[in-house]
Amino acid sequence: MAGLINIGLSGILGHQSALNTTGNNITNANTPGYSRQQVIFDARSGINTGAGTIGTGVSIEDIRRVADDFVVNQLRSDTSLFGEQSALNSELTRLDNLLGGETTGLNTALNNFFTSLQSAAEDPAALPQRQLVLSEAQGLVTRFQSLNSSLIQQRESVRSQMQASTADINSLLSSIADLNGAISESPGLAQGKMPNDLLDKRDEQLRQLSELVQVKVTPVDGGQINVSLAGGQALVTGDRASSLTTADSDSDPNQLVFKLQTGNRVADVTGQIVGGELGGLRTFQTKVLEPAFGQLGRIAIAVSQQLNQQHQIGMDLEGDLGGLMFTDINSRQAQLGRVTPNANNLPPQSGVVGVEITDSADLAGVNYELKFSGNNGEDFAVVDTQTGKVLRQGQLPDPLPAEISMPGFNIVVESGQFQDGDSFLINPTRNAAADIELMIEREEDLAFATPITADADLGNSGTGSISQGTMLSVNNPLTNVPLSNFTQRGELSPPLVVRFTSATTYDILDASDPANPVPLTPPMTGQTFQEGISNKIFSEDPSDPNYRGFQFEINGNPEAGDMFTIDYNTDGVSDNRNAQILGGLGTENTMNGGNQSFSEAYGGLVETVGVTTRQSQLDKDAGAALLEQSTNQRESVSGVNLDEEAGKLIQYQAAYNASAQVMSVAQDLFDTLLSTFR
C-alpha cells in the first residue's frame, strides 16, 4: 500500500508543480522579456521483482526556460538596427521640416530681398523703395541667424540625448553585471538548474541596451555573459561593469566623444559607438547636421561677398562710393574665428592661424584639419575631416607668415611656434550664418548708381559711341590696395579723355586740365582700335599696369580728332545701373564654380536633407519590419500562448485529480486490509 501511496503522492506533487508553472506562465503573459517555462517530467527508477520492474511514480527533472539563443541574438540585432534608424529619422525629419518650411527656410527671404532690389532699380531715388530694400535685407540676415540658431538648438538637443542615453547605458551595464553575479551564485547551478527568472531579466536588460547601442554578447562559465561594443571593447566582464562617459572633443568642442572607464584605464571608444539610438544620433550629427552648418554658412558667405563687392563699386544717393552692405567676411575676428586649436596642442601654444575667404564660388562647406609634424612642427598637412584624405602638404617657411592655398580660401599661418603633433580644426563656413549682419543703416547709403560715366564730344565727326562704363573694383584684387582713381570724394582722379589720332589709333590722356590733356603715367598712347567691333578700353587683368578698376567699350567708326571724356558720375541720383546688377545677383550663378545661384545652392541643401530623410524613412520601415519579424519569432518560441496554457491547465488538473484518486484507492485498500485482521 505504501508504494501506491507514494506513486500517487509523486503525481500530486509533480502536477502541482506543473499547475504552478502553468499559472506562472499565464500571469506573466504580458511581462516584457518573460520566457515561457516548461515542466520536464521523468519516471522514477522502478523496483525489480521476479515478475518484472514495477514503477515508483514521477519526478520533476527540470523546469525548463523555453528560449532560442539564435532568435534572442537576432532580436537584439534588429532592435539595435531599428533604434538607430528611428533616432536618425526623427532628427532628420525635424531638420527637413526646418530647412524646407516656407516660413522657416531661406528661399522666401532670398526672393523677397532680391525682388526689393529689382523694384528699387525702377526708381532708384525713391526713399520708400530704398527702405524696403533695407527691411528685406534685415529680414534675410534674421533668417540666416534664425536658421543657424535652430541648428544650434538641434545640436544641443542631440548632445543632451546622447548624454541621457549614456546614463541609461551605465545603469543597464551595472544591472547586467549584478544579474551575472546573482546567476553564478544561484542554488542548483552546478546541477544544471538555471535561474529562469534571472535569465529573463538579464535578456530584457540586454534588449534594452541594444536599443541604445549595438553590443556583442559572449556566454562564459557559470551562466555568466560578457558584453562588449561592436569593436570589441568590453562593457561587462562577469560581475564587473565598465562606465561610459561623454566629453567635449579635444579637436572640436561642438562634438562629443565617448570614453570607457574600466578600473583606472580610460579608452576613447567613439568610433565603436554604432547602432542603437546613440549610433543614429552620431550618424546624424557627423553626416547631416555638421554639413548643414557648413552649407548654410557657405551661402551666407557667398551672399555677403557678392553683394559687398558689387555694392562697394557703386555710388550712393549722396555721391559717395558704396561701402559694405553686409559683414566683412574677412575681418580679423572672422578669420581667426574659423580656426579652432586642439586642446592637446603642446606648449607654448602660441601658433596663430586664420582663414581668409578668397572666392565663395569655390568654397565646399566642409571642415579640414591642419596638422603639424617634424622636429619643430615645420611640416604641415591639410586633411579632409570626412574622408581623411591629405589635400595639401609641405613645409612652413622661416620666417612666417605663410599662406596655404585651398579652393575658395587661404589658410594663413601668421606667427608663433608649432610642435610635432599640433593640429587645428579649419571650418571656413560653419559660423558664417551666425556672424552675418546688415552694415547699412540709412536709405541714402544704398549705392544704386555707378560712379563713372562717359560722353562723346559734341564736335566728333565719326560714328563712334562709348558705353557708360562698367565698374570692376575700387581696390586692386591682387593687393587689396585702394586704386588711385577714387581717392577724392566725388571725383575721378584723374578725369580721362580718349582722343583718336586716326581711325585706328587713340590715346588715353589725363584731363585734369581739360584744355591741355597730358599723357598718363605709365602712358597709354598709340592704342589700337579695330573698326567694326566693340573695343574695350582698359584692361580686365589686375596685374596689368593699365588696370583702372573700370572698363568702357567704344563702337562704331571714330575719326581722327574725335574725343570721349570719362569722369565721375556727378549728380547721378537717378542712375540705376548698380541697382540692376545687385538685383540680378539673385539669379546669377555665383556658387559651386559658377554653376548655381544662391537659391539653387540652398535648394541643393534642402534636397540633400530631403532625400536622406526619405531614405531614412524607408530604412526605418524596413527595420521595423525586421524587428516585428524577429519579435514574432521570439514570441513563437518563448512567448506564452494563453490557449495552450489553458489546455495544459486542464490536463494537469485532471492528472492531479487522478493522482489524488490513486491515493484514495490506496487508502481504501489499506482500510480493507486492516479490517480483515479484526
Sequence and secondary structure as in RCSB ss.txt:
>XXXX:A:sequence
MAGLINIGLSGILGHQSALNTTGNNITNANTPGYSRQQVIFDARSGINTGAGTIGTGVSIEDIRRVADDFVVNQL
RSDTSLFGEQSALNSELTRLDNLLGGETTGLNTALNNFFTSLQSAAEDPAALPQRQLVLSEAQGLVTRFQSLNSS
LIQQRESVRSQMQASTADINSLLSSIADLNGAISESPGLAQGKMPNDLLDKRDEQLRQLSELVQVKVTPVDGGQI
NVSLAGGQALVTGDRASSLTTADSDSDPNQLVFKLQTGNRVADVTGQIVGGELGGLRTFQTKVLEPAFGQLGRIA
IAVSQQLNQQHQIGMDLEGDLGGLMFTDINSRQAQLGRVTPNANNLPPQSGVVGVEITDSADLAGVNYELKFSGN
NGEDFAVVDTQTGKVLRQGQLPDPLPAEISMPGFNIVVESGQFQDGDSFLINPTRNAAADIELMIEREEDLAFAT
PITADADLGNSGTGSISQGTMLSVNNPLTNVPLSNFTQRGELSPPLVVRFTSATTYDILDASDPANPVPLTPPMT
GQTFQEGISNKIFSEDPSDPNYRGFQFEINGNPEAGDMFTIDYNTDGVSDNRNAQILGGLGTENTMNGGNQSFSE
AYGGLVETVGVTTRQSQLDKDAGAALLEQSTNQRESVSGVNLDEEAGKLIQYQAAYNASAQVMSVAQDLFDTLLS
TFR
>XXXX:A:secstr
 HHHHHHHHHHHHHHHHHHHHHHHHHHTTTSTT   EEEEEEE   EEETTEEE   EEEEEEEE   HHHHHHH
HHHHHHHHHHHHHHHHHHHHHHHHH TTTSSHHHHHHHHHHHHHHHHSTT HHHHHHHHHHHHHHHHHHHHHHHH
HHHHHHHHHHHHHHHHHHHHHHHHHHHHHHHHHHT TTGGGT   HHHHHHHHHHHHHHHHHS EEEEE GGG E
EEEETTS EEEETTEE EEEEEE SS TTSEEEEEEETTEEEE GGG  SHHHHHHHHHIIIIIHHHHHHHHHHH
HHHHHHHHHHHHTSB TTS B   SB  TT HHHHHHTEEE TT  TT   EEEEEE  GGG     EEEEEEST
TS EEEEEETTT  EEEEEE  SSS EEEEETTEEEEEEES   TT EEEE SSTTHHHH  B   SGGG   B 
SEEEEE TT  S  EE   EE  SB TTT  B GGG STT  SS EEEEESSSSEEEEEE SSTTS EEEEEEEE
EEE  TTS EEES S TTSTT  SEEEEEES   TT EEEEEE TT TT  HHHHHHHHTTTS  BTTTTB HHH
HHHHHHHHHHHHHHHHHHHHHHHHHHHHHHHHHHHHHHS  HHHHHHHHHHHHHHHHHHHHHHHHHHHHHHHHHH
TT 
